[in-house]
């Protein structure tokens, strides 16, 4: 279909009325909507809410609030290494786990990898380590399914 020749734009009063009808707060406009529109960024904020359910509130509520589902899914520790990089890491150590109660040089003999899934090239690097503390063996194994 061709583009329309004239697209009507709502005036300021209409926009304000719609924002109020759908409960947009100044905080939400500044902290959530503006970064998405201006910078194309996904906003980060808390997942919880401290407001009472509409049915339990002694303040006037909009009708849609009575049907709004309130929930938060929280994992501890966070499981999003991209957005939670300050508190989460995929870094993994390979090798014997040392006794945490004893401090000795052998406790440092571990291989540190950036993520637990290794490429064939990374596996080959580990196989070729010359240090006798890191000898490796390749085990042949396969997984298969038989038709029933």
Protein Blocks (a to p, Z undefined) as FASTA:
>chain_A
ZZdfbdcdddfklmmmmmmmnopafklmmmmmmmmmmnopacdddfbdcbdcfklpcbdc
dfklmmpccddddddddfbfklmmmmgcfbdcedddddfkbccfklmmccddfbfbdcfk
lmmmmmmpmbfklgccddddddddddZZ
